[in-house]
Amino acid sequence: MEQLALMEVLPEVRRMGGSILTVTPQLPERAREHATEAGLAFPVLVDEGLHVARLYGLEFTLPDELKELYLRWGIDLLAENGDDSWMLPMPASFVVDPAGAVRYAHVDPDYRYRPEPSDYLPILGELVGTSSSE
Amino acid sequence: MGHTMEKPMKTNLTDQLAARREEFAAKAKPGWLETLLAAIDALRESGAAERAPGVGDPAPVFSLPDTDGATVSIEEVLAGGPAILSFYRGRW
């Protein structure tokens, strides 16, 4: 759902000289299936073992009672992610400037909320405007 | 025409997510929503979200394979301009 919403802003992001990168803990074949089905035109990066999610401080282990519910709902993280750690990243979004500094950060322990992708555009505009007008 | 549409219809993710939460609440068996919300609260109270880099912090540098196996380096991407970096949990 969020990926498709990101696709809608991709042309404008590119016009401003920016990129979109997404990072998933899924196994490469699962991630590829999803990217193809959804027609994702930005790189979907495969973070097996959640090493980069950990680098960003986003990984957490699902509590047992939620693990039980997920299995009832047909979500098996062993099949999706290829390990039985039941670790997930907190969904998070960052806008990073060309010097590597974070200019916007959104991390919510409640995965049911995500930023609106169009909100990134003014931030990118500011970054691009600053560097091109000086 | 009664109204003009200036832009093509855009998906509003915020609305879609609100609809999904309502749909879940309507379909959930007793206890599901409570379990889910308790886990979210516990994660929030653990302060885990504060470990992540904030505005002004350097974004940790990394390289990862894309779904075709090609290595993507965030440093190389940033050399071309700013980047939106989005971590998600999977298709579901």
Backbone of each chain as ProteinMPNN parsed JSONL, in Angstrom:
{"seq_chain_A": "MEQLALMEVLPEVRRMGGSILTVTPQLPERAREHATEAGLAFPVLVDEGLHVARLYGLEFTLPDELKELYLRWGIDLLAENGDDSWMLPMPASFVVDPAGAVRYAHVDPDYRYRPEPSDYLPILGELVGTSSSE", "coords_chain_A": {"N_chain_A": [[0.834, -1.206, 0.0], [1.834, 1.292, 0.937], [4.006, 1.283, -0.731], [2.885, 1.501, -3.262], [1.801, 4.025, -3.082], [4.134, 5.47, -2.904], [5.065, 5.077, -5.471], [3.449, 6.802, -6.874], [4.48, 9.329, -6.367], [6.957, 9.138, -7.421], [7.687, 10.071, -10.129], [7.774, 12.861, -9.745], [9.638, 13.11, -7.713], [11.896, 12.225, -9.065], [12.074, 14.174, -11.029], [12.972, 16.229, -9.485], [15.509, 15.485, -9.084], [15.894, 13.548, -7.214], [15.881, 10.354, -5.418], [14.188, 7.255, -4.728], [14.433, 4.771, -2.316], [13.628, 1.593, -1.133], [13.503, -0.63, 1.668], [13.427, -3.962, 2.576], [12.769, -6.72, 4.811], [12.276, -9.126, 3.637], [12.791, -12.346, 2.018], [14.847, -12.603, -0.947], [13.409, -13.684, -3.207], [10.757, -13.395, -2.462], [10.587, -10.647, -2.122], [11.121, -9.859, -4.731], [8.958, -10.928, -6.136], [6.872, -9.4, -5.037], [7.666, -6.804, -5.776], [7.503, -6.977, -8.529], [4.805, -7.686, -9.021], [3.565, -5.412, -7.973], [4.58, -3.532, -9.607], [6.822, -1.923, -9.044], [9.064, 0.709, -9.511], [11.252, 1.72, -8.344], [14.356, 1.007, -6.581], [14.083, -1.941, -4.67], [15.395, -2.927, -1.81], [17.086, -5.69, -0.467], [17.14, -6.807, 2.679], [18.286, -9.065, 4.214], [18.213, -10.772, 7.286], [17.997, -8.434, 8.61], [20.096, -6.553, 8.861], [20.692, -3.917, 8.064], [18.423, -2.626, 8.951], [18.884, -2.887, 11.648], [21.151, -1.333, 11.922], [19.994, 1.121, 11.614], [18.528, 1.204, 13.882], [15.982, 0.011, 14.024], [14.982, -2.535, 14.34], [12.936, -5.054, 15.859], [11.636, -7.623, 18.033], [8.88, -9.65, 17.494], [6.345, -10.002, 19.931], [5.351, -13.062, 21.638], [2.533, -13.421, 21.791], [1.583, -11.963, 19.692], [2.83, -13.146, 17.594], [1.491, -15.583, 17.519], [-1.025, -14.676, 16.69], [-0.373, -13.614, 14.166], [0.325, -15.947, 12.813], [-2.144, -17.195, 12.771], [-3.394, -15.467, 11.053], [-2.225, -16.137, 8.765], [0.271, -15.172, 8.236], [3.479, -15.888, 7.947], [6.463, -15.401, 9.193], [8.781, -16.854, 8.992], [8.601, -18.066, 6.503], [8.379, -15.761, 4.921], [10.645, -14.165, 5.512], [12.722, -15.861, 5.872], [13.925, -16.639, 8.242], [13.641, -17.744, 11.677], [13.417, -15.824, 13.58], [11.5, -13.966, 14.043], [11.745, -11.253, 13.798], [11.192, -7.859, 12.99], [11.347, -4.801, 11.085], [10.624, -1.6, 12.512], [8.366, 0.299, 10.689], [9.797, 2.89, 8.796], [10.708, 6.144, 7.664], [12.956, 8.173, 5.9], [14.328, 11.266, 4.823], [17.178, 11.908, 3.097], [19.887, 14.073, 2.73], [22.189, 15.12, 0.071], [24.679, 15.228, 1.321], [24.519, 13.279, 3.149], [23.103, 13.653, 5.483], [20.324, 13.349, 7.687], [17.248, 14.738, 6.895], [14.608, 14.561, 7.323], [12.646, 12.544, 9.39], [10.726, 9.747, 10.181], [9.524, 7.563, 12.418], [7.527, 5.095, 13.575], [6.278, 3.225, 16.193], [3.764, 2.182, 15.904], [2.744, 0.458, 13.356], [0.635, 0.896, 11.723], [0.378, 3.385, 10.827], [1.648, 5.658, 8.432], [3.831, 8.025, 6.841], [2.488, 10.525, 4.605], [3.253, 10.212, 1.265], [3.395, 12.508, -0.433], [4.184, 14.485, 1.267], [6.919, 14.457, 1.344], [7.795, 15.902, -0.764], [7.955, 18.831, -0.603], [10.157, 18.962, 1.124], [12.235, 17.805, -0.312], [12.231, 19.646, -2.369], [13.142, 21.931, -1.094], [15.739, 21.136, -0.468], [16.847, 20.742, -2.986], [16.426, 23.239, -4.105], [18.05, 24.864, -2.47], [20.606, 23.932, -3.089], [20.808, 24.515, -5.777], [20.452, 27.23, -6.112], [22.529, 28.553, -5.093]], "CA_chain_A": [[0.0, 0.0, 0.0], [2.74, 2.441, 0.987], [4.871, 1.212, -1.91], [2.132, 2.034, -4.405], [1.691, 5.477, -2.875], [5.447, 6.028, -3.254], [5.152, 5.071, -6.939], [2.75, 7.971, -7.406], [5.312, 10.54, -6.275], [8.277, 8.877, -8.019], [8.057, 10.969, -11.23], [8.101, 14.188, -9.24], [10.905, 12.959, -6.978], [12.97, 12.14, -10.07], [12.207, 15.499, -11.665], [13.753, 17.076, -8.581], [16.857, 14.926, -8.961], [15.958, 12.659, -6.054], [15.67, 8.911, -5.595], [13.477, 6.514, -3.68], [14.949, 3.434, -2.024], [12.893, 0.936, -0.061], [14.274, -1.715, 2.278], [12.522, -4.987, 3.11], [13.441, -7.892, 5.409], [11.83, -10.346, 2.977], [13.711, -13.109, 1.172], [14.918, -11.971, -2.275], [12.359, -14.106, -4.149], [9.498, -12.784, -2.009], [10.682, -9.217, -2.413], [11.05, -9.705, -6.184], [7.546, -11.188, -6.476], [6.083, -8.245, -4.634], [8.057, -5.639, -6.581], [7.011, -7.197, -9.893], [3.337, -7.585, -8.973], [3.149, -4.031, -7.692], [5.16, -2.664, -10.635], [7.661, -0.924, -8.382], [10.133, 1.139, -10.422], [12.415, 2.157, -7.557], [15.017, -0.184, -6.031], [13.642, -2.59, -3.438], [16.642, -3.505, -1.314], [16.822, -6.904, 0.294], [17.888, -6.698, 3.934], [18.163, -10.351, 4.908], [18.798, -10.719, 8.619], [17.725, -7.086, 9.132], [21.336, -5.9, 9.286], [20.608, -2.462, 7.88], [17.375, -2.164, 9.877], [19.527, -2.788, 12.968], [22.039, -0.167, 11.823], [19.122, 2.286, 11.772], [17.831, 1.102, 15.163], [14.552, -0.195, 13.756], [14.537, -3.926, 14.469], [12.358, -5.502, 17.126], [11.133, -8.994, 17.956], [7.446, -9.721, 17.743], [6.037, -10.779, 21.134], [4.735, -14.368, 21.33], [1.075, -13.391, 21.599], [1.338, -11.406, 18.36], [3.307, -14.185, 16.69], [0.36, -16.513, 17.398], [-2.056, -14.045, 15.849], [0.12, -13.523, 12.781], [0.223, -17.278, 12.208], [-3.584, -17.396, 12.505], [-3.753, -14.626, 9.91], [-1.529, -16.656, 7.588], [1.536, -14.47, 8.015], [4.548, -16.687, 8.524], [7.706, -14.66, 8.942], [9.823, -17.795, 8.593], [8.477, -18.199, 5.046], [8.586, -14.457, 4.28], [11.956, -13.562, 5.753], [13.746, -16.897, 5.82], [14.477, -17.058, 9.528], [12.562, -17.893, 12.657], [13.669, -14.879, 14.673], [10.308, -13.118, 14.177], [12.144, -9.853, 13.904], [10.674, -6.97, 11.956], [11.715, -3.401, 11.29], [9.545, -0.616, 12.62], [8.359, 1.052, 9.434], [10.459, 4.176, 9.01], [11.02, 6.89, 6.447], [13.95, 9.231, 6.072], [14.828, 11.986, 3.656], [18.607, 12.098, 3.336], [20.426, 15.044, 1.772], [23.349, 14.559, -0.639], [25.84, 15.112, 2.216], [24.322, 12.119, 4.02], [22.425, 14.015, 6.726], [18.878, 13.13, 7.729], [16.501, 16.0, 6.881], [13.255, 14.238, 7.759], [12.621, 11.188, 9.934], [9.445, 9.305, 10.741], [9.586, 6.187, 12.916], [6.354, 4.938, 14.44], [6.077, 1.853, 16.656], [2.47, 1.745, 15.385], [2.984, 0.281, 11.913], [-0.587, 1.171, 10.951], [0.462, 4.786, 10.371], [2.821, 5.966, 7.611], [3.743, 9.406, 6.323], [1.908, 10.704, 3.271], [4.43, 10.439, 0.402], [3.494, 13.859, -1.004], [4.834, 15.355, 2.255], [8.367, 14.499, 1.122], [8.148, 16.737, -1.917], [8.495, 20.141, -0.216], [11.475, 18.81, 1.757], [13.169, 17.633, -1.433], [12.273, 20.917, -3.091], [14.006, 22.817, -0.319], [17.121, 20.658, -0.619], [17.281, 20.976, -4.359], [16.452, 24.692, -4.274], [19.212, 25.391, -1.765], [21.878, 23.623, -3.744], [20.904, 25.029, -7.143], [20.365, 28.683, -6.177], [23.725, 29.186, -4.512]], "C_chain_A": [[0.872, 1.261, 0.0], [3.631, 2.471, -0.261], [4.176, 1.817, -3.132], [1.99, 3.548, -4.289], [3.035, 6.156, -3.197], [5.623, 6.081, -4.774], [4.505, 6.321, -7.536], [3.582, 9.245, -7.345], [6.662, 10.366, -6.973], [8.623, 9.82, -9.183], [8.494, 12.348, -10.735], [9.422, 14.171, -8.46], [12.068, 12.963, -7.971], [13.193, 13.467, -10.766], [13.059, 16.424, -10.804], [15.161, 16.525, -8.363], [17.01, 13.973, -7.796], [15.722, 11.206, -6.414], [14.798, 8.385, -4.466], [14.141, 5.156, -3.551], [14.059, 2.832, -0.95], [13.686, -0.28, 0.404], [13.308, -2.693, 2.924], [13.309, -6.125, 3.748], [13.109, -9.193, 4.686], [12.972, -11.051, 2.243], [13.7, -12.502, -0.228], [13.768, -12.384, -3.197], [11.005, -13.521, -3.753], [9.463, -11.312, -2.371], [10.517, -8.977, -3.913], [9.617, -9.893, -6.668], [6.697, -9.956, -6.223], [6.374, -7.036, -5.516], [7.501, -5.76, -8.002], [5.5, -7.031, -9.948], [2.879, -6.148, -8.839], [3.713, -3.059, -8.728], [6.05, -1.579, -10.053], [8.87, -0.582, -9.255], [11.323, 1.716, -9.664], [13.072, 0.907, -6.98], [14.359, -0.655, -4.732], [14.857, -3.356, -2.938], [16.345, -4.615, -0.321], [17.745, -6.93, 1.512], [17.716, -7.981, 4.738], [18.866, -10.257, 6.251], [18.651, -9.359, 9.276], [18.985, -6.335, 9.578], [21.27, -4.385, 9.159], [19.5, -1.876, 8.768], [17.969, -1.979, 11.274], [20.452, -1.571, 13.022], [21.239, 1.129, 12.037], [18.284, 2.212, 13.064], [16.359, 0.779, 15.041], [14.057, -1.6, 14.084], [13.925, -4.179, 15.843], [11.832, -6.913, 16.921], [9.663, -8.99, 18.313], [7.172, -10.51, 19.026], [5.238, -12.044, 20.762], [3.242, -14.285, 21.039], [0.715, -12.838, 20.21], [1.767, -12.416, 17.292], [2.178, -15.201, 16.434], [-0.715, -15.955, 16.487], [-1.614, -13.987, 14.391], [-0.022, -14.87, 12.085], [-1.231, -17.597, 11.887], [-4.026, -16.622, 11.274], [-3.022, -15.074, 8.636], [-0.241, -15.919, 7.265], [2.633, -15.248, 8.736], [5.877, -16.027, 8.195], [8.869, -15.577, 8.595], [9.804, -17.939, 7.074], [8.789, -16.875, 4.335], [10.045, -14.025, 4.319], [13.088, -14.588, 5.842], [14.444, -17.171, 7.138], [13.36, -17.066, 10.565], [12.731, -16.943, 13.838], [12.437, -14.02, 14.979], [10.69, -11.667, 14.472], [11.568, -9.077, 12.726], [11.301, -5.597, 12.147], [10.468, -2.596, 11.657], [9.536, 0.115, 11.282], [8.951, 2.44, 9.694], [10.752, 4.824, 7.679], [12.0, 7.993, 6.783], [14.112, 9.955, 4.744], [16.272, 12.336, 3.985], [19.148, 13.057, 2.288], [21.707, 14.494, 1.138], [24.595, 14.451, 0.232], [25.67, 13.962, 3.207], [23.638, 12.437, 5.335], [20.916, 13.795, 6.591], [18.184, 14.491, 7.798], [15.052, 15.811, 7.308], [13.313, 12.814, 8.267], [11.241, 10.897, 10.495], [9.584, 7.844, 11.126], [8.419, 6.036, 13.872], [6.245, 3.48, 14.869], [4.708, 1.306, 16.21], [2.545, 1.695, 13.861], [1.766, 0.627, 11.073], [-0.63, 2.605, 10.433], [1.745, 4.976, 9.568], [2.704, 7.417, 7.154], [3.081, 9.412, 4.944], [3.062, 11.023, 2.31], [4.529, 11.855, -0.181], [4.141, 14.841, -0.02], [6.35, 15.431, 2.066], [8.745, 15.562, 0.095], [8.642, 18.13, -1.528], [9.886, 20.063, 0.415], [12.544, 18.634, 0.676], [13.335, 18.945, -2.178], [13.21, 21.899, -2.416], [15.474, 22.432, -0.502], [17.658, 20.989, -2.001], [17.407, 22.474, -4.622], [17.698, 25.308, -3.672], [20.484, 25.162, -2.567], [21.978, 24.247, -5.133], [20.924, 26.556, -7.194], [21.625, 29.357, -5.646], [24.928, 29.071, -5.424]], "O_chain_A": [[0.684, 2.168, -0.811], [3.964, 3.538, -0.776], [4.784, 2.54, -3.922], [2.053, 4.263, -5.289], [3.063, 7.279, -3.702], [6.244, 7.002, -5.304], [4.948, 6.835, -8.563], [3.412, 10.141, -8.172], [7.424, 11.324, -7.104], [9.744, 10.328, -9.231], [9.457, 12.925, -11.24], [10.216, 15.108, -8.544], [13.089, 13.615, -7.749], [14.325, 13.852, -11.059], [13.772, 17.287, -11.315], [15.915, 17.05, -7.543], [18.129, 13.622, -7.423], [15.406, 10.871, -7.556], [14.69, 8.991, -3.399], [14.382, 4.472, -4.545], [13.763, 3.493, 0.045], [14.44, -0.879, -0.363], [12.465, -2.299, 3.73], [14.397, -6.463, 3.281], [13.602, -10.253, 5.07], [13.98, -10.436, 1.896], [12.687, -11.954, -0.662], [13.206, -11.54, -3.896], [10.196, -13.189, -4.619], [8.458, -10.795, -2.857], [9.861, -8.021, -4.326], [9.122, -9.128, -7.497], [5.915, -9.528, -7.072], [5.461, -6.333, -5.948], [7.083, -4.769, -8.601], [4.975, -6.327, -10.81], [1.934, -5.716, -9.499], [3.356, -1.881, -8.724], [6.031, -0.44, -10.52], [9.607, -1.469, -9.685], [12.297, 2.153, -10.278], [12.433, -0.141, -6.891], [14.115, 0.135, -3.82], [15.296, -4.318, -3.568], [15.475, -4.493, 0.541], [18.963, -7.057, 1.387], [17.088, -7.99, 5.797], [19.975, -9.731, 6.348], [19.135, -9.154, 10.39], [18.953, -5.578, 10.549], [21.735, -3.657, 10.036], [19.63, -0.761, 9.274], [17.612, -1.046, 11.993], [20.524, -0.874, 14.034], [21.758, 2.106, 12.577], [17.43, 3.067, 13.3], [15.56, 1.222, 15.866], [12.85, -1.84, 14.107], [14.339, -3.598, 16.846], [11.608, -7.35, 15.792], [9.253, -8.398, 19.311], [7.723, -11.598, 19.192], [4.557, -12.096, 19.738], [2.735, -14.98, 20.159], [-0.313, -13.194, 19.633], [1.149, -12.523, 16.232], [1.942, -15.618, 15.3], [-1.25, -16.656, 15.628], [-2.398, -14.279, 13.488], [-0.43, -14.942, 10.926], [-1.523, -18.199, 10.853], [-4.915, -17.054, 10.541], [-3.177, -14.473, 7.573], [0.28, -16.024, 6.155], [2.704, -15.262, 9.965], [6.354, -16.088, 7.062], [9.839, -15.14, 7.975], [10.853, -17.935, 6.43], [9.397, -16.876, 3.265], [10.61, -13.583, 3.319], [14.264, -14.226, 5.882], [15.459, -17.866, 7.16], [12.292, -16.486, 10.367], [12.26, -17.21, 14.944], [12.346, -13.42, 16.05], [10.057, -10.972, 15.267], [11.475, -9.59, 11.611], [11.739, -5.262, 13.247], [9.377, -2.883, 11.165], [10.593, 0.511, 10.791], [8.634, 3.08, 10.697], [11.011, 4.145, 6.686], [11.888, 8.657, 7.814], [14.044, 9.345, 3.677], [16.561, 12.968, 5.001], [18.9, 12.882, 1.095], [22.254, 13.503, 1.62], [25.488, 13.663, -0.078], [26.563, 13.695, 4.011], [23.591, 11.586, 6.223], [20.323, 14.023, 5.537], [18.5, 15.305, 8.666], [14.354, 16.777, 7.617], [13.953, 11.96, 7.653], [10.663, 11.721, 11.204], [9.745, 6.982, 10.262], [8.325, 6.758, 14.864], [6.133, 2.591, 14.024], [4.524, 0.09, 16.149], [2.431, 2.71, 13.173], [1.846, 0.649, 9.845], [-1.542, 2.992, 9.703], [2.809, 4.51, 9.975], [1.605, 7.967, 7.089], [3.119, 8.418, 4.219], [3.777, 12.003, 2.518], [5.635, 12.351, -0.401], [4.597, 15.911, -0.425], [6.994, 16.354, 2.564], [9.872, 16.058, 0.086], [9.653, 18.583, -2.065], [10.695, 20.978, 0.263], [13.617, 19.235, 0.743], [14.443, 19.314, -2.569], [13.971, 22.609, -3.075], [16.338, 23.293, -0.669], [18.786, 21.458, -2.151], [18.352, 22.929, -5.266], [18.331, 26.169, -4.282], [21.322, 26.053, -2.711], [23.08, 24.486, -5.627], [21.359, 27.132, -8.192], [21.773, 30.576, -5.734], [26.009, 29.55, -5.083]]}, "seq_chain_B": "MGHTMEKPMKTNLTDQLAARREEFAAKAKPGWLETLLAAIDALRESGAAERAPGVGDPAPVFSLPDTDGATVSIEEVLAGGPAILSFYRGRW", "coords_chain_B": {"N_chain_B": [[-19.616, 21.92, -16.173], [-19.737, 20.934, -12.778], [-17.589, 20.997, -11.129], [-14.044, 21.402, -11.298], [-11.347, 19.315, -12.08], [-8.241, 19.587, -11.048], [-5.947, 18.118, -10.855], [-4.929, 14.765, -11.675], [-6.639, 12.094, -9.993], [-5.219, 11.394, -6.929], [-3.846, 8.833, -4.943], [-4.581, 8.715, -1.56], [-2.657, 7.969, 0.969], [-2.907, 8.151, 3.731], [-5.696, 8.141, 4.144], [-6.288, 5.641, 3.061], [-4.99, 3.973, 4.857], [-6.398, 4.524, 7.183], [-8.865, 3.47, 6.491], [-8.152, 0.814, 6.31], [-7.502, 0.243, 8.975], [-10.003, 0.53, 10.166], [-11.397, -1.479, 8.879], [-10.045, -3.7, 9.817], [-10.672, -3.531, 12.562], [-13.401, -3.966, 12.436], [-13.568, -6.58, 11.562], [-12.14, -8.048, 13.354], [-11.641, -10.687, 15.68], [-12.773, -11.213, 19.093], [-10.465, -9.773, 21.322], [-8.294, -9.631, 19.533], [-7.687, -7.011, 18.586], [-7.014, -5.788, 20.982], [-4.749, -7.247, 21.76], [-3.029, -6.567, 19.693], [-2.842, -3.775, 20.026], [-1.749, -3.643, 22.584], [0.776, -4.718, 22.159], [1.853, -2.809, 20.448], [1.854, -0.593, 22.136], [3.66, -1.484, 24.088], [5.99, -1.618, 22.605], [6.275, 1.05, 21.952], [6.625, 2.131, 24.523], [9.031, 0.995, 25.185], [10.866, 2.617, 24.091], [12.155, 2.158, 21.758], [11.964, 3.415, 19.271], [13.427, 5.683, 19.529], [16.032, 5.094, 19.057], [16.6, 5.381, 16.443], [18.078, 7.304, 13.737], [17.723, 10.863, 13.85], [16.514, 14.093, 12.691], [19.159, 15.91, 11.3], [21.057, 14.137, 12.121], [23.703, 11.932, 10.964], [22.939, 9.762, 8.256], [23.173, 6.319, 8.573], [25.598, 4.611, 6.648], [25.291, 2.297, 3.974], [25.307, -0.684, 1.912], [23.246, -2.643, -0.144], [21.823, -5.554, -1.747], [19.666, -5.242, -4.606], [16.432, -6.405, -5.853], [17.213, -7.754, -8.097], [19.67, -8.578, -7.498], [21.733, -6.803, -7.829], [24.164, -4.664, -6.42], [23.365, -1.939, -4.397], [24.489, 1.142, -3.38], [24.128, 3.431, -0.803], [25.634, 5.707, -0.654], [26.463, 6.118, -3.297], [23.987, 6.58, -4.486], [23.245, 8.95, -3.203], [25.12, 10.651, -4.196], [24.023, 11.448, -6.506], [21.886, 13.029, -5.763], [19.271, 13.996, -3.366], [17.741, 11.476, -1.234], [14.87, 9.442, -0.637], [14.315, 7.25, 1.873], [12.884, 4.289, 2.686], [11.825, 2.073, 5.049], [10.202, -1.007, 5.215], [7.851, -3.637, 6.106], [7.282, -5.813, 4.583], [5.249, -7.459, 2.061], [2.702, -7.563, 3.137]], "CA_chain_B": [[-19.199, 21.005, -15.122], [-19.895, 21.485, -11.441], [-16.28, 21.217, -10.507], [-12.933, 21.059, -12.175], [-10.339, 18.503, -11.416], [-6.973, 20.172, -11.493], [-4.914, 17.09, -10.946], [-5.516, 13.434, -11.667], [-6.866, 11.58, -8.646], [-4.05, 10.811, -6.272], [-4.158, 7.988, -3.801], [-4.208, 9.308, -0.295], [-2.244, 6.839, 1.796], [-3.45, 8.346, 5.08], [-7.087, 7.663, 4.105], [-6.276, 4.182, 2.829], [-4.588, 3.306, 6.102], [-7.52, 4.681, 8.12], [-9.874, 2.495, 6.063], [-7.658, -0.522, 6.668], [-7.635, 0.068, 10.431], [-11.431, 0.318, 10.449], [-11.752, -2.804, 8.36], [-9.501, -4.673, 10.766], [-11.446, -3.457, 13.81], [-14.727, -4.532, 12.181], [-13.474, -8.026, 11.331], [-11.318, -8.697, 14.375], [-12.276, -11.516, 16.708], [-12.522, -10.62, 20.413], [-9.099, -9.886, 21.836], [-7.254, -9.362, 18.536], [-7.288, -5.598, 18.57], [-6.382, -5.516, 22.272], [-3.403, -7.834, 21.699], [-2.243, -5.755, 18.765], [-2.571, -2.452, 20.608], [-0.857, -3.819, 23.734], [2.132, -4.914, 21.627], [2.293, -1.51, 19.927], [2.146, 0.246, 23.31], [4.883, -1.975, 24.728], [7.109, -1.21, 21.741], [6.415, 2.499, 22.121], [7.176, 2.404, 25.857], [10.422, 0.523, 25.244], [11.725, 3.689, 23.598], [12.922, 1.644, 20.616], [11.951, 4.341, 18.127], [14.398, 6.76, 19.75], [17.384, 4.679, 18.617], [16.759, 5.694, 15.017], [18.622, 8.647, 13.502], [16.75, 11.944, 13.718], [16.894, 15.198, 11.805], [20.492, 16.442, 11.589], [22.006, 13.031, 12.329], [24.125, 11.279, 9.726], [22.247, 8.516, 7.92], [24.169, 5.25, 8.464], [25.944, 4.248, 5.27], [25.154, 0.857, 3.729], [25.054, -1.211, 0.568], [22.399, -3.842, -0.119], [21.4, -5.988, -3.088], [18.264, -5.042, -4.995], [15.767, -7.697, -6.109], [17.917, -8.441, -9.18], [20.972, -8.982, -6.996], [22.729, -5.745, -8.049], [24.433, -3.937, -5.18], [23.039, -0.51, -4.391], [25.156, 1.814, -2.27], [23.428, 4.689, -0.532], [26.556, 6.805, -0.971], [26.392, 6.368, -4.743], [22.678, 7.171, -4.771], [23.253, 10.331, -2.7], [25.984, 11.456, -5.072], [23.147, 11.963, -7.57], [20.838, 13.894, -5.224], [18.676, 13.509, -2.115], [17.037, 10.188, -1.324], [13.84, 9.021, 0.321], [14.654, 5.896, 2.281], [11.689, 3.787, 3.364], [11.898, 0.693, 5.557], [8.872, -1.568, 5.433], [7.851, -4.942, 6.763], [6.987, -6.872, 3.631], [4.09, -7.175, 1.209], [1.471, -7.501, 3.91]], "C_chain_B": [[-19.294, 21.679, -13.758], [-18.566, 21.749, -10.758], [-15.194, 20.873, -11.508], [-11.924, 20.238, -11.388], [-8.991, 18.988, -11.92], [-5.883, 19.133, -11.683], [-5.604, 15.738, -11.084], [-5.651, 12.952, -10.22], [-5.593, 10.956, -8.092], [-4.543, 9.912, -5.148], [-3.731, 8.736, -2.544], [-3.928, 8.171, 0.684], [-2.851, 6.93, 3.189], [-4.886, 7.821, 5.16], [-7.157, 6.152, 3.929], [-5.944, 3.425, 4.11], [-5.697, 3.385, 7.142], [-8.601, 3.652, 7.785], [-9.444, 1.085, 6.46], [-7.78, -0.776, 8.173], [-9.089, -0.201, 10.814], [-11.882, -1.07, 10.032], [-11.268, -3.893, 9.326], [-10.349, -4.71, 12.034], [-12.812, -4.122, 13.635], [-14.674, -6.054, 12.086], [-12.824, -8.782, 12.485], [-12.159, -9.529, 15.333], [-11.964, -10.886, 18.068], [-11.072, -10.843, 20.846], [-8.014, -9.523, 20.836], [-6.739, -7.931, 18.617], [-6.539, -5.243, 19.86], [-4.943, -6.038, 22.279], [-2.479, -6.972, 20.834], [-1.856, -4.414, 19.408], [-1.63, -2.559, 21.808], [0.588, -3.972, 23.256], [2.697, -3.589, 21.102], [2.675, -0.582, 21.086], [3.452, -0.165, 23.967], [6.104, -1.538, 23.923], [7.359, 0.295, 21.882], [7.102, 2.811, 23.45], [8.624, 1.945, 25.992], [11.399, 1.602, 24.753], [12.517, 3.297, 22.363], [13.022, 2.665, 19.484], [12.992, 5.445, 18.287], [15.821, 6.38, 19.375], [17.666, 5.142, 17.189], [17.36, 7.088, 14.844], [17.504, 9.676, 13.324], [17.286, 13.037, 12.805], [18.247, 15.77, 12.25], [21.535, 15.357, 11.823], [22.495, 12.504, 10.978], [23.315, 9.997, 9.494], [23.305, 7.423, 7.809], [24.345, 4.789, 7.013], [25.821, 2.73, 5.097], [25.094, 0.566, 2.24], [24.206, -2.462, 0.728], [22.097, -4.256, -1.551], [19.949, -5.586, -3.362], [17.67, -6.396, -5.376], [16.362, -8.429, -7.313], [19.316, -8.865, -8.758], [22.073, -7.938, -7.209], [22.915, -4.949, -6.758], [24.109, -2.462, -5.345], [23.69, 0.106, -3.157], [24.476, 3.155, -2.047], [24.34, 5.876, -0.84], [26.515, 7.155, -2.46], [25.075, 7.03, -5.119], [22.688, 8.646, -4.369], [24.148, 11.24, -3.543], [25.159, 12.079, -6.191], [22.073, 12.908, -7.062], [20.243, 13.299, -3.957], [17.911, 12.198, -2.314], [15.974, 10.063, -0.247], [14.129, 7.553, 0.606], [13.507, 5.372, 3.134], [11.87, 2.332, 3.758], [10.484, 0.19, 5.742], [8.981, -3.022, 5.814], [7.646, -6.093, 5.804], [5.698, -6.55, 2.912], [2.827, -6.907, 2.02], [1.518, -6.303, 4.803]], "O_chain_B": [[-18.966, 22.857, -13.613], [-18.455, 22.631, -9.906], [-15.427, 20.127, -12.459], [-11.697, 20.454, -10.197], [-8.652, 18.81, -13.09], [-5.019, 19.256, -12.551], [-6.747, 15.582, -10.654], [-4.883, 13.349, -9.343], [-4.978, 10.097, -8.723], [-5.539, 10.208, -4.489], [-2.646, 9.315, -2.489], [-4.845, 7.503, 1.162], [-3.261, 5.921, 3.763], [-5.252, 7.141, 6.118], [-7.971, 5.474, 4.556], [-6.53, 2.385, 4.409], [-5.918, 2.437, 7.895], [-9.182, 3.039, 8.681], [-10.261, 0.27, 6.889], [-8.121, -1.882, 8.594], [-9.375, -1.043, 11.666], [-12.64, -1.739, 10.733], [-11.974, -4.86, 9.61], [-10.703, -5.783, 12.523], [-13.323, -4.759, 14.556], [-15.618, -6.739, 12.48], [-12.943, -10.003, 12.583], [-13.247, -9.124, 15.741], [-11.01, -10.117, 18.193], [-10.534, -11.946, 20.748], [-6.916, -9.141, 21.241], [-5.537, -7.678, 18.704], [-5.559, -4.498, 19.835], [-4.031, -5.356, 22.747], [-1.333, -6.693, 21.185], [-0.704, -3.984, 19.341], [-0.805, -1.672, 22.03], [1.511, -3.429, 23.863], [3.875, -3.289, 21.293], [3.684, 0.121, 21.027], [4.256, 0.682, 24.357], [7.123, -1.138, 24.487], [8.503, 0.747, 21.924], [8.021, 3.627, 23.517], [9.36, 2.461, 26.833], [12.606, 1.506, 24.976], [13.44, 4.005, 21.96], [14.053, 2.76, 18.818], [13.396, 6.07, 17.307], [16.715, 7.226, 19.371], [18.82, 5.276, 16.783], [17.179, 7.955, 15.699], [16.47, 9.387, 12.72], [18.367, 12.918, 12.228], [18.448, 16.072, 13.426], [22.737, 15.608, 11.738], [21.795, 12.613, 9.972], [23.044, 9.247, 10.431], [24.249, 7.569, 7.033], [23.38, 4.607, 6.27], [26.208, 1.971, 5.986], [24.861, 1.456, 1.422], [24.431, -3.253, 1.643], [22.111, -3.428, -2.462], [19.112, -5.591, -2.459], [18.334, -7.423, -5.237], [16.053, -9.6, -7.533], [20.064, -9.439, -9.549], [23.218, -8.159, -6.815], [21.943, -4.602, -6.088], [24.528, -1.823, -6.309], [23.473, -0.349, -2.034], [24.273, 3.923, -2.988], [23.861, 6.936, -1.242], [26.529, 8.327, -2.836], [25.04, 7.926, -5.962], [22.195, 9.495, -5.111], [23.946, 12.453, -3.591], [25.538, 13.104, -6.756], [21.398, 13.542, -7.874], [20.655, 12.225, -3.518], [17.494, 11.867, -3.424], [16.147, 10.51, 0.887], [14.18, 6.726, -0.304], [13.193, 5.94, 4.18], [12.046, 1.464, 2.903], [9.654, 0.866, 6.35], [10.077, -3.582, 5.844], [7.823, -7.249, 6.188], [5.113, -5.488, 3.124], [1.983, -6.107, 1.617], [0.572, -6.054, 5.552]]}, "name": "protein", "num_of_chains": 2, "seq": "MEQLALMEVLPEVRRMGGSILTVTPQLPERAREHATEAGLAFPVLVDEGLHVARLYGLEFTLPDELKELYLRWGIDLLAENGDDSWMLPMPASFVVDPAGAVRYAHVDPDYRYRPEPSDYLPILGELVGTSSSEMGHTMEKPMKTNLTDQLAARREEFAAKAKPGWLETLLAAIDALRESGAAERAPGVGDPAPVFSLPDTDGATVSIEEVLAGGPAILSFYRGRW"}
